[in-house]
Amino acid sequence: MRRLDGRDGGGQPLRTALALSLVTGEPFEMTNVRGNRSTPGLKAQHVACVSVAAAVSNADVDGGEVGSSTLRFSPGDVRADPVEAAVGTAGSATLVCETLLPAAVALDDPLSLSVTGGTDVRWSPPADYLRYVKRPLCSAFGVDFGVSVPRRGFYPAGGGTLSLRIEPAEPTPLALDRRADPDELRVYSVESDSLADAAVADRQVEGVRDTLAEAGVDLPVHAAVSSVESDSPGSVVVVVARGGDGGESVVAGFDAYGERGTPAETVGARAGASFLDWLRGDAPVDRHMADQLLVWVALAGGRLRIPAVTDHVRTNLDVIRAFGYDVTLRAAGDGAGAVVESDGGR
């Protein structure tokens, strides 16, 4: 049994441990789960991650309840039976989906997952980030999945639904160590229908455009604006950088959530500013995707240049190495950030 300390890194080490346990079939024990957080132990969204991982592997679980600081997880064989999970209120549905994605390498048949909760909530990837950033990036190295969002869920009520269909995969090594310049931006701006009269979604797009114009960045911006039914009022904007010349693809994403008292233009400007920060660097992926792709470097091998070595990167690598994967981290050498490498073996 793998022995892990979950004191640092929030919920990411737990999600990575669950994913690798499914792939390897090896059990683990994690103590001090989220120990450095103000409310340590498992929260509802982490319990949902444990529940779906257990459901697809018929796992034995000890300590999988809200508030638990020690989790023991012993999986069986991964199976493709449909899975449903309810996070409750506005716990992140996208992070539950992230937990199961690496199981693609252990599947013989497609796996369907439906999660109710928060589809677009702070401190987690928005649903459109999963659809328009993560999905095409994964497809490039042989991991295919479909995403649909039947209903949006914002803070605090949640009530959204996110559906995922994961195809069996034999991923190829990642080759994400160079970045071409993007050719275009696509902006996905969503508002709850209760905010439509205030044109929140349109104004978020204006905030993105104005931020780019002020910085002198002249790129085509294609916007998709939508008003949706939801149990709570809310909004989100996702900026996706796409393109790249010379056959090098670019897919990176930057998001911001609406909040009471913050003008919609400011929300859009925040997403635009995140894009500009990334554009000044050399990494082909954004900093949030860097965290998410580390497990794929371990499983498939290859090279990934990341914009910064954050605490999340370090703690995630600690878990990956604890499962026996040989992953190296070194300075990029020609600028900020670092390069993560692996031959895909243990």
VMD Tcl script that draws the C-alpha trace (Angstrom):
set ca {
  {0.00 0.00 0.00}
  {1.33 3.43 -0.96}
  {1.68 5.75 2.06}
  {1.00 9.40 1.26}
  {0.89 12.63 3.25}
  {-1.86 14.96 2.02}
  {-0.99 17.91 4.23}
  {-0.01 20.21 1.34}
  {-1.57 20.96 -2.01}
  {-5.28 20.93 -1.20}
  {-7.40 18.42 -3.10}
  {-5.04 17.92 -6.06}
  {-2.83 15.27 -4.38}
  {-5.96 13.32 -3.47}
  {-7.33 13.43 -7.03}
  {-3.97 12.39 -8.46}
  {-3.66 9.53 -5.96}
  {-7.14 8.27 -6.85}
  {-6.39 8.46 -10.57}
  {-3.10 6.58 -10.30}
  {-4.61 4.02 -7.97}
  {-7.23 3.27 -10.64}
  {-4.60 3.00 -13.36}
  {-2.11 0.86 -11.43}
  {-4.55 -1.13 -9.33}
  {-2.45 -0.28 -6.26}
  {-4.07 0.75 -2.93}
  {-2.99 3.80 -0.99}
  {-3.42 5.44 2.39}
  {-3.39 9.22 2.60}
  {-3.09 10.86 6.00}
  {-3.44 14.56 6.87}
  {-5.81 15.09 3.94}
  {-5.85 18.83 3.14}
  {-4.12 19.30 6.48}
  {-2.89 22.84 5.82}
  {-6.33 24.18 4.91}
  {-8.45 26.22 7.32}
  {-11.05 23.43 7.19}
  {-8.93 20.27 6.81}
  {-10.19 16.87 5.75}
  {-12.47 15.84 2.92}
  {-15.12 18.25 1.68}
  {-18.19 17.25 -0.34}
  {-16.46 17.52 -3.72}
  {-13.56 15.36 -2.52}
  {-16.01 12.76 -1.22}
  {-17.61 12.76 -4.68}
  {-14.19 12.15 -6.25}
  {-13.63 9.20 -3.94}
  {-17.13 7.87 -4.64}
  {-16.81 7.87 -8.44}
  {-13.34 6.33 -8.29}
  {-14.70 3.63 -5.99}
  {-17.72 3.04 -8.23}
  {-15.70 2.39 -11.39}
  {-13.28 0.04 -9.61}
  {-15.45 -1.63 -6.95}
  {-12.96 -0.31 -4.41}
  {-12.85 -0.86 -0.68}
  {-12.84 2.55 1.01}
  {-12.20 3.53 4.60}
  {-12.46 7.18 5.64}
  {-14.40 8.44 2.61}
  {-16.76 10.76 4.47}
  {-16.86 14.54 4.87}
  {-14.31 15.72 7.42}
  {-12.14 12.59 7.30}
  {-8.41 13.30 7.44}
  {-7.28 9.75 6.60}
  {-8.37 7.82 3.51}
  {-7.62 4.22 2.60}
  {-8.50 3.25 -0.96}
  {-8.10 -0.26 -2.41}
  {-9.34 -0.57 -6.01}
  {-10.40 -3.57 -8.04}
  {-10.49 -3.74 -11.83}
  {-11.72 -0.65 -13.67}
  {-15.07 -1.22 -15.40}
  {-17.12 0.88 -17.79}
  {-20.52 0.88 -16.06}
  {-22.20 4.33 -16.17}
  {-21.56 6.39 -13.03}
  {-23.59 9.18 -11.45}
  {-22.38 11.48 -8.70}
  {-23.96 14.32 -6.75}
  {-21.45 16.76 -5.29}
  {-24.11 18.78 -3.49}
  {-24.61 22.56 -3.57}
  {-21.81 24.18 -5.60}
  {-18.97 21.70 -5.13}
  {-16.94 21.42 -8.32}
  {-18.26 18.95 -10.91}
  {-15.28 19.55 -13.20}
  {-12.79 18.39 -10.58}
  {-14.74 15.15 -10.15}
  {-14.44 14.61 -13.91}
  {-10.70 15.36 -13.76}
  {-10.27 12.53 -11.26}
  {-11.61 9.91 -13.66}
  {-9.99 11.03 -16.93}
  {-6.71 9.09 -16.43}
  {-8.79 5.91 -16.06}
  {-8.99 6.04 -19.88}
  {-5.75 4.03 -20.06}
  {-7.34 1.18 -18.05}
  {-10.65 1.03 -19.95}
  {-11.75 -1.57 -22.50}
  {-15.03 0.23 -23.25}
  {-16.22 3.85 -23.03}
  {-17.15 5.13 -19.56}
  {-20.01 7.58 -19.00}
  {-20.10 9.90 -15.99}
  {-22.80 12.37 -14.95}
  {-22.07 14.80 -12.10}
  {-24.45 17.27 -10.48}
  {-23.13 20.26 -8.55}
  {-21.19 23.36 -9.54}
  {-20.21 23.37 -13.19}
  {-18.73 26.88 -12.99}
  {-17.44 27.79 -9.54}
  {-14.34 29.51 -8.21}
  {-11.13 27.60 -7.48}
  {-11.89 25.05 -10.20}
  {-11.90 24.85 -14.00}
  {-15.09 26.13 -15.66}
  {-17.04 23.68 -17.79}
  {-16.00 25.51 -20.97}
  {-12.32 25.19 -19.98}
  {-12.82 21.42 -19.85}
  {-14.61 21.48 -23.21}
  {-12.52 23.93 -25.21}
  {-9.06 23.73 -23.63}
  {-8.53 20.38 -21.92}
  {-10.37 18.23 -24.46}
  {-8.47 19.36 -27.59}
  {-5.14 19.23 -25.77}
  {-5.76 15.67 -24.60}
  {-6.96 14.65 -28.05}
  {-3.58 15.71 -29.46}
  {-1.84 12.95 -27.48}
  {-4.49 10.31 -28.00}
  {-6.93 10.79 -25.11}
  {-10.46 11.47 -26.31}
  {-13.50 12.36 -24.27}
  {-16.80 14.12 -24.84}
  {-18.27 16.82 -22.60}
  {-21.79 18.20 -22.41}
  {-23.33 20.69 -19.98}
  {-27.10 20.08 -19.78}
  {-27.44 22.67 -17.00}
  {-25.09 25.24 -15.47}
  {-24.47 25.39 -11.76}
  {-23.13 28.55 -10.09}
  {-22.34 29.34 -6.45}
  {-24.01 28.90 -3.97}
  {-26.87 26.63 -5.09}
  {-25.04 24.57 -7.69}
  {-27.65 22.35 -9.30}
  {-25.78 22.05 -12.57}
  {-25.09 18.88 -14.55}
  {-21.90 17.91 -16.34}
  {-21.72 14.77 -18.47}
  {-18.52 13.07 -19.57}
  {-17.85 10.16 -21.91}
  {-14.31 8.80 -21.66}
  {-12.97 6.66 -24.50}
  {-10.38 3.91 -23.94}
  {-6.95 5.35 -24.71}
  {-3.36 4.44 -25.46}
  {-1.79 7.90 -25.19}
  {1.26 8.93 -27.16}
  {4.11 10.85 -25.49}
  {3.46 14.54 -24.92}
  {5.46 17.02 -26.97}
  {4.62 20.33 -25.33}
  {7.98 21.97 -24.85}
  {7.67 24.78 -27.41}
  {4.99 27.36 -28.07}
  {4.00 29.01 -31.30}
  {2.21 32.33 -31.25}
  {-1.60 32.06 -31.19}
  {-3.57 33.00 -34.30}
  {-6.88 33.81 -32.64}
  {-8.81 34.03 -29.41}
  {-12.20 32.51 -28.74}
  {-14.17 33.94 -25.86}
  {-16.95 31.92 -24.25}
  {-19.03 34.21 -22.04}
  {-21.95 32.82 -20.05}
  {-24.51 34.53 -17.81}
  {-27.46 33.21 -15.88}
  {-30.71 34.39 -17.48}
  {-31.38 36.55 -14.41}
  {-28.44 38.72 -15.52}
  {-29.43 39.01 -19.16}
  {-31.10 42.42 -18.79}
  {-27.76 43.78 -17.56}
  {-25.99 42.29 -20.61}
  {-23.37 40.75 -18.33}
  {-22.07 38.23 -20.85}
  {-21.64 40.86 -23.59}
  {-19.89 43.22 -21.19}
  {-17.47 40.46 -20.12}
  {-16.46 40.11 -23.76}
  {-16.02 43.89 -23.97}
  {-13.67 43.69 -20.98}
  {-11.54 41.12 -22.78}
  {-11.43 43.15 -26.00}
  {-10.58 46.39 -24.19}
  {-7.75 44.76 -22.26}
  {-6.20 43.41 -25.45}
  {-6.57 46.76 -27.21}
  {-4.92 48.63 -24.34}
  {-1.97 46.22 -24.53}
  {-1.67 46.63 -28.30}
  {-2.44 42.96 -28.98}
  {-4.09 42.62 -32.39}
  {-5.62 39.16 -32.62}
  {-8.99 38.10 -34.06}
  {-11.47 37.62 -31.21}
  {-14.46 35.36 -31.83}
  {-17.06 35.52 -29.07}
  {-19.82 33.09 -28.11}
  {-22.31 34.64 -25.68}
  {-25.08 32.71 -23.94}
  {-27.74 33.12 -21.25}
  {-28.63 29.98 -19.32}
  {-31.07 28.80 -16.70}
  {-29.51 28.19 -13.30}
  {-30.45 27.86 -9.64}
  {-28.17 30.76 -8.65}
  {-27.24 33.92 -10.53}
  {-23.71 33.85 -11.89}
  {-21.41 34.37 -14.83}
  {-18.14 33.08 -16.23}
  {-15.83 33.96 -19.11}
  {-13.23 31.68 -20.69}
  {-10.62 33.00 -23.13}
  {-9.08 30.32 -25.36}
  {-5.87 30.96 -27.32}
  {-5.77 28.84 -30.48}
  {-3.70 28.33 -33.59}
  {0.02 28.43 -34.17}
  {2.07 28.49 -37.34}
  {4.58 25.98 -38.59}
  {2.30 23.10 -37.63}
  {2.67 23.78 -33.90}
  {-0.69 23.93 -32.19}
  {-1.65 26.31 -29.39}
  {-4.44 25.70 -26.93}
  {-4.39 27.58 -23.63}
  {-7.22 28.89 -21.49}
  {-7.84 31.76 -19.08}
  {-10.97 32.32 -17.06}
  {-12.68 34.59 -14.57}
  {-15.90 34.35 -12.58}
  {-18.43 37.06 -11.98}
  {-18.99 38.16 -8.42}
  {-21.40 40.51 -6.73}
  {-20.18 44.10 -6.80}
  {-17.62 43.56 -9.59}
  {-18.47 45.11 -12.98}
  {-18.73 42.57 -15.78}
  {-16.13 44.49 -17.76}
  {-13.67 43.95 -14.90}
  {-14.37 40.22 -14.93}
  {-13.54 40.06 -18.63}
  {-10.46 42.20 -18.08}
  {-9.15 39.72 -15.50}
  {-9.34 36.86 -17.99}
  {-7.71 39.03 -20.63}
  {-4.91 40.01 -18.26}
  {-4.21 36.33 -17.50}
  {-3.86 35.71 -21.22}
  {-1.42 38.61 -21.55}
  {0.69 37.29 -18.67}
  {0.94 33.90 -20.40}
  {1.73 35.53 -23.74}
  {4.83 37.16 -22.24}
  {6.27 33.77 -21.36}
  {7.37 30.73 -23.34}
  {5.25 27.86 -21.99}
  {2.76 26.26 -24.41}
  {0.19 25.68 -21.66}
  {-1.34 27.90 -18.98}
  {-0.41 27.42 -15.33}
  {-3.60 25.55 -14.40}
  {-3.22 23.09 -17.27}
  {0.36 22.51 -16.16}
  {-0.94 20.98 -12.91}
  {-3.47 18.83 -14.75}
  {-1.05 17.41 -17.34}
  {1.61 16.19 -14.91}
  {-0.14 12.86 -14.45}
  {-0.25 12.43 -18.23}
  {3.48 13.04 -18.53}
  {3.92 10.19 -16.04}
  {1.52 7.84 -17.82}
  {2.41 8.58 -21.45}
  {5.91 10.00 -21.21}
  {7.22 13.00 -23.11}
  {8.10 16.60 -22.32}
  {6.00 19.42 -20.92}
  {7.19 22.98 -20.42}
  {5.31 24.70 -17.61}
  {5.16 28.45 -16.88}
  {6.07 28.18 -13.18}
  {6.98 25.65 -10.49}
  {4.15 26.22 -8.04}
  {3.42 24.47 -4.76}
  {0.70 22.53 -6.60}
  {3.26 21.29 -9.11}
  {5.62 20.14 -6.35}
  {2.99 18.33 -4.29}
  {1.48 16.73 -7.39}
  {4.88 15.44 -8.45}
  {5.43 14.06 -4.95}
  {2.32 11.89 -5.30}
  {3.22 10.78 -8.83}
  {6.70 9.74 -7.71}
  {5.27 7.98 -4.67}
  {3.47 5.66 -7.12}
  {6.83 4.82 -8.66}
  {6.78 6.97 -11.79}
  {10.13 8.40 -12.88}
  {9.39 12.05 -13.61}
  {12.07 14.73 -13.67}
  {11.74 18.48 -13.22}
  {14.43 20.86 -14.40}
  {14.80 24.56 -15.10}
  {13.87 25.55 -18.64}
  {17.27 27.14 -19.18}
  {16.20 29.83 -21.62}
  {13.65 31.64 -19.53}
  {11.17 31.32 -16.70}
  {9.38 28.10 -15.87}
  {10.55 24.51 -16.06}
  {10.43 21.32 -18.10}
  {8.84 18.10 -16.84}
  {10.02 14.89 -18.52}
  {9.32 11.18 -18.30}
  {9.74 8.05 -20.38}
  {6.32 6.88 -19.19}
  {7.77 4.11 -17.04}
  {8.10 3.18 -13.39}
}
mol new
graphics top color blue
foreach p $ca { graphics top sphere $p radius 0.5 }
foreach p [lrange $ca 0 end-1] q [lrange $ca 1 end] { graphics top cylinder $p $q radius 0.2 }
display resetview
